[in-house]
Amino acid sequence: SRCCLISRIFWRFCAFKITNRNAKMAEDKKKVLAVFDFDHTIINDNSDTWVVKLAPGGQAPDWLRQTYRNGYWTEYMENVFRYLHDNRIVPEDMLNFMGTIPYTDKMQDVLKFIGKHSTKFECIVISDSNTVFIETILKAGGVDHAVNNIFTNPAHFDKSNCLHVKPYHKHACKSCPVNMCKKTILLEYIGTKAQDGVVYDKVVYVGDGGNDLCPSKELSATDVVMPRRGTG
């Protein structure tokens, strides 16, 4: 089916890299950097819209949806979390519900494969979701061990049990939302690792949305981009 196309292709690519790595590659201890978007990539839904199902009537009221400003999704989600808190949605309810979100077909198998072969792969998530949601969902899916680093909007529950989210960073890219440029994050990460002597043999980027196009354009001819068909 269309929903498992990315995971099937990635699985085949991973198997090829594991079985066909030459001796020089082993000596240099180079790895493949696997970069994943989260919503509609690792999971088969949007974590931010999923949590709105906890609202009265299972959806955000019109006045709340009208608070959204183009490019300021994180600001809108802060409003959503306040609304859920005002309607007595407690952290336990929210976290348990987030743990039920479906994964994209076979994606858990892909992540477990990467985790099993951690000497060959490094795995990071770059997402416009938030830390609370991603950490909760990865743990619920039994694949949190496979992910080395998560780059997303920081979130926390305050003393009154209201969830808050802040923008990940500020950037100068005019193509991306104000709170996150995935290209900036990816290039900074690769640069930092290079300073530590880590050079990746290949970067594999898996994503579905418009904000995944920006980092994809910066990859080299030897890297691999796996856009999800039919989304974004």
Short mmCIF file of the C-alpha atoms (twelve columns), coordinates in Angstrom:
data_MODEL
# 
_entry.id   MODEL 
# 
loop_
_atom_site.group_PDB 
_atom_site.id 
_atom_site.type_symbol 
_atom_site.label_atom_id 
_atom_site.label_alt_id 
_atom_site.label_comp_id 
_atom_site.label_asym_id 
_atom_site.label_seq_id 
_atom_site.Cartn_x 
_atom_site.Cartn_y 
_atom_site.Cartn_z 
_atom_site.pdbx_PDB_model_num 
ATOM 1   C CA . SER A 1   0.000   0.000  0.000  1 
ATOM 2   C CA . ARG A 2   1.023   3.615  -0.413 1 
ATOM 3   C CA . CYS A 3   1.427   4.158  3.338  1 
ATOM 4   C CA . CYS A 4   4.187   1.576  3.669  1 
ATOM 5   C CA . LEU A 5   6.107   2.492  0.486  1 
ATOM 6   C CA . ILE A 6   8.749   4.551  2.312  1 
ATOM 7   C CA . SER A 7   9.374   1.915  4.968  1 
ATOM 8   C CA . ARG A 8   9.752   -0.872 2.350  1 
ATOM 9   C CA . ILE A 9   12.264  1.149  0.335  1 
ATOM 10  C CA . PHE A 10  14.199  2.164  3.424  1 
ATOM 11  C CA . TRP A 11  14.287  -1.435 4.636  1 
ATOM 12  C CA . ARG A 12  15.792  -2.607 1.349  1 
ATOM 13  C CA . PHE A 13  18.322  0.209  1.383  1 
ATOM 14  C CA . CYS A 14  19.335  -0.598 4.967  1 
ATOM 15  C CA . ALA A 15  19.791  -4.269 4.159  1 
ATOM 16  C CA . PHE A 16  21.975  -3.359 1.180  1 
ATOM 17  C CA . LYS A 17  24.163  -1.076 3.262  1 
ATOM 18  C CA . ILE A 18  24.641  -3.692 5.962  1 
ATOM 19  C CA . THR A 19  25.520  -6.575 3.638  1 
ATOM 20  C CA . ASN A 20  27.585  -4.614 1.114  1 
ATOM 21  C CA . ARG A 21  29.804  -2.389 3.261  1 
ATOM 22  C CA . ASN A 22  33.433  -2.873 2.228  1 
ATOM 23  C CA . ALA A 23  36.475  -3.268 4.450  1 
ATOM 24  C CA . LYS A 24  37.611  0.321  4.099  1 
ATOM 25  C CA . MET A 25  34.234  1.516  5.355  1 
ATOM 26  C CA . ALA A 26  34.592  -0.666 8.440  1 
ATOM 27  C CA . GLU A 27  38.087  0.656  9.092  1 
ATOM 28  C CA . ASP A 28  36.967  4.263  8.842  1 
ATOM 29  C CA . LYS A 29  33.985  3.511  11.129 1 
ATOM 30  C CA . LYS A 30  31.723  5.666  9.010  1 
ATOM 31  C CA . LYS A 31  27.985  5.511  9.545  1 
ATOM 32  C CA . VAL A 32  24.833  6.195  7.643  1 
ATOM 33  C CA . LEU A 33  22.921  9.109  9.183  1 
ATOM 34  C CA . ALA A 34  19.200  8.349  9.050  1 
ATOM 35  C CA . VAL A 35  17.107  11.515 9.446  1 
ATOM 36  C CA . PHE A 36  13.374  11.209 10.043 1 
ATOM 37  C CA . ASP A 37  10.516  13.626 10.150 1 
ATOM 38  C CA . PHE A 38  7.900   12.507 12.701 1 
ATOM 39  C CA . ASP A 39  4.293   13.387 11.852 1 
ATOM 40  C CA . HIS A 40  3.012   11.438 8.824  1 
ATOM 41  C CA . THR A 41  6.434   9.827  8.529  1 
ATOM 42  C CA . ILE A 42  7.277   7.783  11.617 1 
ATOM 43  C CA . ILE A 43  3.662   8.004  12.750 1 
ATOM 44  C CA . ASN A 44  0.720   7.819  10.392 1 
ATOM 45  C CA . ASP A 45  -1.004  10.944 11.680 1 
ATOM 46  C CA . ASN A 46  -0.268  14.415 13.033 1 
ATOM 47  C CA . SER A 47  0.495   14.410 16.763 1 
ATOM 48  C CA . ASP A 48  -0.737  17.987 17.214 1 
ATOM 49  C CA . THR A 49  -4.106  17.387 15.582 1 
ATOM 50  C CA . TRP A 50  -4.377  14.003 17.313 1 
ATOM 51  C CA . VAL A 51  -4.343  15.579 20.770 1 
ATOM 52  C CA . VAL A 52  -7.200  17.911 19.781 1 
ATOM 53  C CA . LYS A 53  -9.470  14.841 19.802 1 
ATOM 54  C CA . LEU A 54  -9.397  15.141 23.605 1 
ATOM 55  C CA . ALA A 55  -11.259 18.459 23.392 1 
ATOM 56  C CA . PRO A 56  -15.017 18.597 24.056 1 
ATOM 57  C CA . GLY A 57  -16.733 17.317 20.934 1 
ATOM 58  C CA . GLY A 58  -13.429 15.920 19.650 1 
ATOM 59  C CA . GLN A 59  -12.384 19.100 17.867 1 
ATOM 60  C CA . ALA A 60  -11.189 22.651 18.441 1 
ATOM 61  C CA . PRO A 61  -13.947 25.286 18.473 1 
ATOM 62  C CA . ASP A 62  -14.008 27.872 15.677 1 
ATOM 63  C CA . TRP A 63  -12.744 30.695 17.889 1 
ATOM 64  C CA . LEU A 64  -9.678  28.623 18.796 1 
ATOM 65  C CA . ARG A 65  -8.882  27.672 15.193 1 
ATOM 66  C CA . GLN A 66  -9.111  31.338 14.254 1 
ATOM 67  C CA . THR A 67  -6.170  32.125 16.575 1 
ATOM 68  C CA . TYR A 68  -3.818  30.408 14.114 1 
ATOM 69  C CA . ARG A 69  -1.483  32.701 12.160 1 
ATOM 70  C CA . ASN A 70  0.219   31.382 9.028  1 
ATOM 71  C CA . GLY A 71  3.710   30.143 9.928  1 
ATOM 72  C CA . TYR A 72  3.047   30.314 13.677 1 
ATOM 73  C CA . TRP A 73  1.822   26.791 14.380 1 
ATOM 74  C CA . THR A 74  3.682   26.500 17.688 1 
ATOM 75  C CA . GLU A 75  1.925   29.615 18.955 1 
ATOM 76  C CA . TYR A 76  -1.401  28.063 17.980 1 
ATOM 77  C CA . MET A 77  -0.599  24.821 19.805 1 
ATOM 78  C CA . GLU A 78  0.141   26.804 22.962 1 
ATOM 79  C CA . ASN A 79  -3.437  28.082 22.710 1 
ATOM 80  C CA . VAL A 80  -4.710  24.533 22.169 1 
ATOM 81  C CA . PHE A 81  -2.918  23.244 25.249 1 
ATOM 82  C CA . ARG A 82  -4.394  26.024 27.385 1 
ATOM 83  C CA . TYR A 83  -7.840  25.146 26.071 1 
ATOM 84  C CA . LEU A 84  -7.377  21.464 26.921 1 
ATOM 85  C CA . HIS A 85  -6.141  22.391 30.384 1 
ATOM 86  C CA . ASP A 86  -9.169  24.633 30.926 1 
ATOM 87  C CA . ASN A 87  -11.305 21.620 30.038 1 
ATOM 88  C CA . ARG A 88  -9.598  19.488 32.690 1 
ATOM 89  C CA . ILE A 89  -7.444  17.327 30.453 1 
ATOM 90  C CA . VAL A 90  -4.682  16.138 32.790 1 
ATOM 91  C CA . PRO A 91  -1.178  14.994 31.757 1 
ATOM 92  C CA . GLU A 92  -1.960  11.303 32.324 1 
ATOM 93  C CA . ASP A 93  -4.940  11.475 29.963 1 
ATOM 94  C CA . MET A 94  -2.906  13.283 27.333 1 
ATOM 95  C CA . LEU A 95  0.133   11.008 27.483 1 
ATOM 96  C CA . ASN A 96  -1.928  7.821  27.449 1 
ATOM 97  C CA . PHE A 97  -3.884  9.093  24.459 1 
ATOM 98  C CA . MET A 98  -0.730  10.079 22.568 1 
ATOM 99  C CA . GLY A 99  0.560   6.549  23.082 1 
ATOM 100 C CA . THR A 100 -2.316  5.225  20.966 1 
ATOM 101 C CA . ILE A 101 -1.410  7.138  17.809 1 
ATOM 102 C CA . PRO A 102 -0.723  4.717  14.916 1 
ATOM 103 C CA . TYR A 103 2.716   4.260  13.398 1 
ATOM 104 C CA . THR A 104 3.206   4.276  9.650  1 
ATOM 105 C CA . ASP A 105 3.092   0.685  8.394  1 
ATOM 106 C CA . LYS A 106 6.383   -1.155 9.067  1 
ATOM 107 C CA . MET A 107 8.087   1.977  10.434 1 
ATOM 108 C CA . GLN A 108 8.572   0.391  13.851 1 
ATOM 109 C CA . ASP A 109 10.358  -2.493 12.118 1 
ATOM 110 C CA . VAL A 110 12.610  -0.022 10.297 1 
ATOM 111 C CA . LEU A 111 13.532  1.754  13.537 1 
ATOM 112 C CA . LYS A 112 14.158  -1.524 15.347 1 
ATOM 113 C CA . PHE A 113 16.398  -2.574 12.460 1 
ATOM 114 C CA . ILE A 114 18.376  0.662  12.805 1 
ATOM 115 C CA . GLY A 115 18.623  0.201  16.570 1 
ATOM 116 C CA . LYS A 116 19.856  -3.369 16.143 1 
ATOM 117 C CA . HIS A 117 22.596  -2.163 13.782 1 
ATOM 118 C CA . SER A 118 23.630  0.912  15.760 1 
ATOM 119 C CA . THR A 119 27.275  0.419  14.777 1 
ATOM 120 C CA . LYS A 120 26.296  1.166  11.183 1 
ATOM 121 C CA . PHE A 121 23.570  3.761  11.680 1 
ATOM 122 C CA . GLU A 122 22.924  6.927  13.601 1 
ATOM 123 C CA . CYS A 123 19.301  8.023  13.764 1 
ATOM 124 C CA . ILE A 124 17.895  11.474 14.492 1 
ATOM 125 C CA . VAL A 125 14.402  12.968 14.390 1 
ATOM 126 C CA . ILE A 126 13.815  16.544 13.238 1 
ATOM 127 C CA . SER A 127 10.202  17.520 13.757 1 
ATOM 128 C CA . ASP A 128 7.882   20.474 14.279 1 
ATOM 129 C CA . SER A 129 6.005   18.505 16.960 1 
ATOM 130 C CA . ASN A 130 7.325   18.723 20.545 1 
ATOM 131 C CA . THR A 131 9.525   16.841 22.992 1 
ATOM 132 C CA . VAL A 132 6.704   15.529 25.184 1 
ATOM 133 C CA . PHE A 133 4.753   14.010 22.303 1 
ATOM 134 C CA . ILE A 134 7.701   12.488 20.444 1 
ATOM 135 C CA . GLU A 135 9.341   10.969 23.523 1 
ATOM 136 C CA . THR A 136 6.010   9.545  24.695 1 
ATOM 137 C CA . ILE A 137 5.106   8.032  21.323 1 
ATOM 138 C CA . LEU A 138 8.550   6.550  20.666 1 
ATOM 139 C CA . LYS A 139 8.551   4.939  24.102 1 
ATOM 140 C CA . ALA A 140 5.013   3.593  23.669 1 
ATOM 141 C CA . GLY A 141 6.066   2.094  20.335 1 
ATOM 142 C CA . GLY A 142 9.141   0.433  21.819 1 
ATOM 143 C CA . VAL A 143 11.543  2.220  19.482 1 
ATOM 144 C CA . ASP A 144 12.928  5.048  21.627 1 
ATOM 145 C CA . HIS A 145 16.254  3.189  21.889 1 
ATOM 146 C CA . ALA A 146 16.777  3.501  18.128 1 
ATOM 147 C CA . VAL A 147 16.796  7.313  18.085 1 
ATOM 148 C CA . ASN A 148 20.049  9.014  19.068 1 
ATOM 149 C CA . ASN A 149 18.831  12.612 19.074 1 
ATOM 150 C CA . ILE A 150 15.531  14.480 18.810 1 
ATOM 151 C CA . PHE A 151 15.338  18.040 17.499 1 
ATOM 152 C CA . THR A 152 11.908  19.516 18.088 1 
ATOM 153 C CA . ASN A 153 10.058  22.253 19.948 1 
ATOM 154 C CA . PRO A 154 10.678  21.993 23.718 1 
ATOM 155 C CA . ALA A 155 7.588   21.287 25.810 1 
ATOM 156 C CA . HIS A 156 6.839   20.792 29.493 1 
ATOM 157 C CA . PHE A 157 3.969   20.583 31.979 1 
ATOM 158 C CA . ASP A 158 3.824   23.424 34.489 1 
ATOM 159 C CA . LYS A 159 2.813   23.129 38.154 1 
ATOM 160 C CA . SER A 160 -0.859  23.382 37.229 1 
ATOM 161 C CA . ASN A 161 -0.427  20.463 34.766 1 
ATOM 162 C CA . CYS A 162 -0.832  22.650 31.671 1 
ATOM 163 C CA . LEU A 163 1.384   21.696 28.744 1 
ATOM 164 C CA . HIS A 164 3.484   24.482 27.224 1 
ATOM 165 C CA . VAL A 165 5.518   24.498 24.013 1 
ATOM 166 C CA . LYS A 166 8.156   26.955 22.826 1 
ATOM 167 C CA . PRO A 167 9.729   27.539 19.395 1 
ATOM 168 C CA . TYR A 168 12.836  25.438 18.779 1 
ATOM 169 C CA . HIS A 169 14.995  28.345 17.584 1 
ATOM 170 C CA . LYS A 170 15.186  31.533 15.551 1 
ATOM 171 C CA . HIS A 171 16.570  31.451 12.030 1 
ATOM 172 C CA . ALA A 172 16.957  33.525 8.884  1 
ATOM 173 C CA . CYS A 173 15.489  31.056 6.370  1 
ATOM 174 C CA . LYS A 174 12.558  32.564 4.484  1 
ATOM 175 C CA . SER A 175 11.259  29.187 3.285  1 
ATOM 176 C CA . CYS A 176 10.495  27.692 6.699  1 
ATOM 177 C CA . PRO A 177 8.128   28.366 9.622  1 
ATOM 178 C CA . VAL A 178 9.423   30.974 12.054 1 
ATOM 179 C CA . ASN A 179 10.100  28.419 14.786 1 
ATOM 180 C CA . MET A 180 12.115  25.848 12.839 1 
ATOM 181 C CA . CYS A 181 14.378  25.465 9.816  1 
ATOM 182 C CA . LYS A 182 15.245  21.805 9.413  1 
ATOM 183 C CA . LYS A 183 18.085  22.622 7.033  1 
ATOM 184 C CA . THR A 184 19.793  24.730 9.693  1 
ATOM 185 C CA . ILE A 185 19.372  21.988 12.292 1 
ATOM 186 C CA . LEU A 186 20.696  19.248 10.012 1 
ATOM 187 C CA . LEU A 187 23.727  21.182 8.765  1 
ATOM 188 C CA . GLU A 188 24.641  22.300 12.290 1 
ATOM 189 C CA . TYR A 189 24.375  18.718 13.521 1 
ATOM 190 C CA . ILE A 190 26.557  17.325 10.737 1 
ATOM 191 C CA . GLY A 191 29.071  20.137 11.301 1 
ATOM 192 C CA . THR A 192 29.229  19.516 15.039 1 
ATOM 193 C CA . LYS A 193 29.734  15.787 14.540 1 
ATOM 194 C CA . ALA A 194 32.495  16.488 11.986 1 
ATOM 195 C CA . GLN A 195 34.340  18.521 14.615 1 
ATOM 196 C CA . ASP A 196 34.225  15.394 16.787 1 
ATOM 197 C CA . GLY A 197 35.718  13.334 13.978 1 
ATOM 198 C CA . VAL A 198 32.455  11.730 12.824 1 
ATOM 199 C CA . VAL A 199 32.014  11.695 9.036  1 
ATOM 200 C CA . TYR A 200 28.890  10.090 7.619  1 
ATOM 201 C CA . ASP A 201 29.183  7.835  4.610  1 
ATOM 202 C CA . LYS A 202 25.683  8.826  3.541  1 
ATOM 203 C CA . VAL A 203 22.672  10.794 4.753  1 
ATOM 204 C CA . VAL A 204 19.220  9.262  4.262  1 
ATOM 205 C CA . TYR A 205 16.405  11.784 4.743  1 
ATOM 206 C CA . VAL A 206 12.825  10.547 5.193  1 
ATOM 207 C CA . GLY A 207 9.962   13.050 5.323  1 
ATOM 208 C CA . ASP A 208 6.596   14.068 3.952  1 
ATOM 209 C CA . GLY A 209 5.998   17.806 4.318  1 
ATOM 210 C CA . GLY A 210 6.951   21.138 2.811  1 
ATOM 211 C CA . ASN A 211 9.396   21.848 5.627  1 
ATOM 212 C CA . ASP A 212 11.334  18.710 4.617  1 
ATOM 213 C CA . LEU A 213 12.109  20.180 1.190  1 
ATOM 214 C CA . CYS A 214 14.493  22.804 2.581  1 
ATOM 215 C CA . PRO A 215 16.956  20.321 4.162  1 
ATOM 216 C CA . SER A 216 16.588  17.904 1.252  1 
ATOM 217 C CA . LYS A 217 17.959  20.536 -1.138 1 
ATOM 218 C CA . GLU A 218 21.184  20.714 0.853  1 
ATOM 219 C CA . LEU A 219 22.059  17.036 0.558  1 
ATOM 220 C CA . SER A 220 24.787  15.804 -1.771 1 
ATOM 221 C CA . ALA A 221 24.460  13.675 -4.893 1 
ATOM 222 C CA . THR A 222 25.461  10.582 -2.913 1 
ATOM 223 C CA . ASP A 223 22.804  11.100 -0.235 1 
ATOM 224 C CA . VAL A 224 19.264  9.717  -0.412 1 
ATOM 225 C CA . VAL A 225 15.940  11.530 -0.005 1 
ATOM 226 C CA . MET A 226 12.803  9.448  0.609  1 
ATOM 227 C CA . PRO A 227 9.708   11.662 0.334  1 
ATOM 228 C CA . ARG A 228 6.439   10.060 1.310  1 
ATOM 229 C CA . ARG A 229 4.127   9.792  -1.661 1 
ATOM 230 C CA . GLY A 230 0.679   11.369 -1.423 1 
ATOM 231 C CA . THR A 231 1.273   13.678 1.550  1 
ATOM 232 C CA . GLY A 232 2.794   17.069 2.260  1 
# 
